[in-house]
Amino acid sequence: MTRSEESFAILQEATSAAGLSPEGAEPIRLAENDLWRLPGGVVVRIARAGQEAAAAREVAVARWLADNNVPAVRPMPWDQPLHAGGRAATFWELLPPHRHGTEADLAPLLRRMHELPTPSFPIGRVQPFVRVADRIAAARSVSDGDRQWLLIQLEELQHRWDHLPASRPHCVIHGDAWGGNCAVTSEGTARLMDFERTSLGPPEWDLTSTAVAHDTFGTVSAERYTAYCERYGYDVMNWAGYTTLRGIRELRLATFALQIADHDAEALEQAHYRIACLRGLQGPRPWQWQPVG
């Protein structure tokens, strides 16, 4: 059975449980989470195995944002998630035609989200080091010297995270705050989407995502970054803890490339390049990291 066939079988079971038909369903994306579009304006999101709690939290977050008038994707109005094939399925309203948002589109939405009171349902705390140690330990395409350096770097960053300087008040953060998780309709309405990593934590964690795109990779120009800070009302790069959060994000991206490199030869060179950058062997930032996976 192919990946597409397996996913469609789960979709059939999930739609049956919801009283819907899978006839005419089209795949939007089959990745860690599978997305299917149904006729009638419904999107089905099938979470990867073991993510039942996260799927339920995504629905709760989206409904909480709706209650607080924050523009976001909306779940369908029935009990969710449903379970099929050992995976959790959630159902969402199909967005009208839209494009990915820019940093300037994203900033005011993040500000509104960060200003909200803590919700009544359990949401958990941000876990910035999830899977990093496992990726380093499991990597087959890394030298012993690089592996040891990565483990030392991980330990150092964990210590620095535990002793961050005073920050803005902790709040609900998006967790994966980049333009691709902001959809802008043809009418110009921007909406947040993808709440898989939403949790409680320092708002600086969200803001560092765009700062790193500017500072580490140079994919966001100085002008665009300034506009982003102005629309949010704060520049995280002026905060004393910024370099710690930048280091964590860079380490996560380097170890993700290592994970991919073990079964994707094209990612191997990129994984080694990323590690060389972190070790100071490729000059100062910005670096030219290329997408993997």
C-alpha positions in Angstrom: 0.0 0.0 0.0 1.4 3.4 -1.0 1.6 6.4 1.4 -1.3 8.0 -0.5 -3.4 4.8 -0.3 -2.8 4.4 3.4 -3.7 8.0 4.1 -6.9 7.7 2.0 -7.9 4.6 4.0 -7.6 6.6 7.2 -9.6 9.5 5.6 -12.4 7.1 4.6 -12.7 5.9 8.2 -12.5 9.4 9.7 -15.1 10.9 7.3 -17.4 8.0 7.9 -17.2 8.7 11.7 -18.0 12.4 11.0 -21.0 11.6 8.7 -19.2 12.8 5.6 -18.2 11.2 2.4 -14.6 11.0 1.1 -15.8 10.9 -2.5 -13.9 13.6 -4.5 -11.3 14.2 -1.8 -8.1 15.7 -3.0 -4.7 15.6 -1.1 -3.4 19.0 -0.2 -0.2 17.7 1.4 0.9 14.3 2.6 3.8 14.9 5.1 4.1 14.6 8.9 0.4 15.7 8.9 -1.8 14.7 6.0 -4.2 17.3 4.7 -7.2 16.5 2.5 -9.7 18.8 0.8 -13.3 17.5 0.7 -16.0 18.8 -1.6 -18.2 21.2 0.3 -15.4 23.3 1.9 -14.0 21.0 4.5 -10.3 20.3 5.1 -9.3 17.1 7.0 -6.0 17.1 8.9 -4.7 13.7 9.9 -2.1 14.0 12.6 0.9 11.7 12.8 0.6 8.8 15.1 0.9 9.6 18.8 -0.4 13.2 18.4 -3.9 12.8 19.7 -3.4 15.3 22.6 -1.8 17.9 20.2 -4.7 17.5 17.7 -7.2 18.2 20.5 -5.2 21.2 21.6 -5.1 22.6 18.1 -8.9 22.6 18.0 -9.2 24.1 21.4 -6.7 26.9 20.5 -8.5 27.7 17.3 -11.9 28.0 19.2 -10.3 30.1 21.9 -8.9 32.5 19.3 -12.4 32.7 17.7 -13.9 33.5 21.1 -11.3 36.3 21.4 -11.9 37.7 17.9 -8.4 36.8 16.6 -8.5 35.9 12.9 -7.5 32.3 12.4 -8.6 29.1 10.6 -11.8 27.7 12.2 -12.5 24.1 13.1 -15.9 22.6 12.1 -18.5 22.8 14.9 -18.6 19.2 16.2 -16.7 17.2 18.7 -13.1 16.7 17.7 -10.7 15.0 17.1 -12.0 11.8 15.7 -9.8 8.7 15.6 -9.1 6.5 12.6 -6.3 4.0 11.9 -4.6 4.9 15.1 -4.4 8.6 14.2 -6.3 11.7 15.2 -8.3 13.5 12.5 -9.6 17.1 12.8 -11.9 19.0 10.4 -11.6 22.6 9.4 -13.3 25.2 7.3 -11.6 25.6 3.9 -10.0 29.0 3.6 -11.0 31.1 0.6 -8.3 31.7 -2.1 -5.2 33.0 -0.3 -1.5 33.5 -0.3 1.2 33.0 2.4 1.5 36.0 4.7 4.6 38.2 5.0 6.3 39.1 8.3 4.3 42.4 8.2 1.0 40.4 7.9 2.1 38.1 10.8 3.2 40.6 13.3 -0.1 42.2 14.4 -1.7 38.7 14.7 1.1 37.6 17.0 0.7 40.8 19.1 -3.0 40.1 19.5 -2.4 36.5 20.4 0.3 37.4 22.9 -1.9 39.9 24.6 -4.7 37.4 25.4 -5.3 36.0 28.9 -4.2 32.4 29.5 -7.0 30.0 28.4 -8.8 27.8 30.9 -7.9 24.5 29.1 -4.5 22.9 29.5 -2.0 24.0 26.9 1.4 23.0 28.1 4.7 24.8 28.1 7.0 25.3 25.2 9.6 22.6 24.8 12.4 24.0 22.7 14.7 21.0 22.8 12.2 18.3 21.7 13.9 15.5 19.6 17.2 17.4 19.4 19.2 14.9 21.6 17.5 12.0 19.9 18.5 13.3 16.4 22.1 13.8 17.5 22.3 10.3 19.0 20.7 8.6 16.1 22.5 10.4 13.3 24.7 8.1 11.2 26.1 10.8 8.9 28.0 12.8 11.5 31.6 12.4 12.7 32.4 11.6 16.3 33.9 15.0 16.7 30.9 16.8 15.4 28.5 14.7 17.5 30.4 15.5 20.6 30.5 19.2 19.8 26.7 19.2 19.1 26.0 17.5 22.5 28.2 20.0 24.3 26.3 22.8 22.5 23.0 21.3 23.4 24.0 21.1 27.1 25.2 24.7 27.0 22.0 26.0 25.4 19.8 24.0 27.9 21.6 25.7 30.7 21.2 29.2 29.1 17.5 28.5 28.5 17.0 27.7 32.2 18.7 31.0 33.1 17.3 33.4 30.5 17.3 37.1 31.5 14.1 38.8 32.3 11.7 38.8 29.4 8.3 40.0 28.4 5.5 38.3 30.4 5.0 34.7 29.4 1.8 34.1 27.4 0.3 31.8 24.8 2.7 31.6 21.9 2.1 30.3 18.4 5.3 28.1 18.5 5.9 28.1 14.7 5.5 31.8 13.8 6.5 32.3 10.2 4.7 33.7 7.2 3.7 30.3 5.9 1.5 29.9 9.0 -0.4 33.1 8.2 -2.8 33.1 5.3 -4.0 36.3 3.5 -7.1 36.2 1.5 -7.8 38.1 -1.7 -9.7 40.6 0.4 -6.6 41.2 2.5 -7.7 39.4 5.7 -4.8 37.8 7.4 -5.5 34.6 9.5 -3.3 32.5 11.8 -3.1 28.8 11.1 -1.3 25.6 12.3 -1.4 25.5 16.1 0.5 22.2 16.5 3.2 23.8 18.6 1.1 26.4 20.5 1.9 26.5 24.2 2.8 28.8 27.1 6.2 30.5 26.9 8.2 33.7 26.3 6.8 35.6 23.4 10.4 36.2 22.3 10.4 32.6 21.1 7.8 33.5 18.4 9.6 36.7 17.5 13.0 35.0 17.1 11.7 33.1 14.1 11.7 36.2 11.9 14.8 37.6 13.6 16.7 34.5 12.6 15.4 34.7 9.1 17.0 38.2 8.9 20.1 37.7 11.1 21.2 34.1 10.5 20.0 33.5 6.9 19.5 36.9 5.3 16.3 35.9 3.7 14.4 38.8 5.4 15.9 42.2 4.4 16.7 44.9 6.9 13.7 46.9 5.6 11.3 44.0 6.0 12.6 43.2 9.4 12.2 46.8 10.6 8.6 46.8 9.3 8.0 43.6 11.2 9.3 45.1 14.5 7.3 48.2 14.0 4.1 46.3 13.4 4.6 44.2 16.4 6.0 47.0 18.6 9.2 45.3 19.7 12.6 44.2 18.4 13.6 40.9 20.0 17.2 41.4 18.8 17.6 44.1 21.4 16.8 41.6 24.2 19.7 40.1 26.2 18.4 36.5 25.7 18.1 36.7 22.0 21.4 35.0 21.2 20.3 32.0 23.3 17.0 31.6 21.4 18.8 32.1 18.1 21.3 29.4 19.1 18.5 26.9 19.9 16.8 27.5 16.6 20.0 27.1 14.7 20.8 23.9 16.5 17.3 22.5 15.8 17.7 23.2 12.1 21.1 21.7 12.0 20.0 18.5 13.7 16.9 18.3 11.5 19.2 18.3 8.5 21.2 15.5 10.1 18.0 13.5 10.5 17.1 13.9 6.8 20.7 13.2 5.7 20.5 9.6 7.0 18.0 8.8 4.2 18.5 11.6 1.7 21.9 11.9 0.1 21.1 15.4 -1.2 20.7 16.6 2.4 24.1 15.2 3.5 26.2 18.1 2.2 23.7 20.6 3.7 23.8 18.9 7.1 27.6 19.1 7.2 27.6 22.7 6.0 25.2 23.7 8.8 27.4 22.1 11.4 30.4 23.8 10.0 28.6 27.2 10.2 27.7 26.6 13.9 31.3 25.7 14.6 32.6 28.9 13.1 34.2 27.4 10.0 32.1 29.2 7.4 32.5 32.8 8.4 30.0 35.2 10.1 26.3 35.2 9.6 24.3 35.4 7.4 24.8 31.9 6.1 23.3 30.3 2.9 21.4 27.4 4.4 19.2 25.6 1.8 15.9 23.8 2.5 16.1 20.1 3.2 13.3 17.4 3.3 
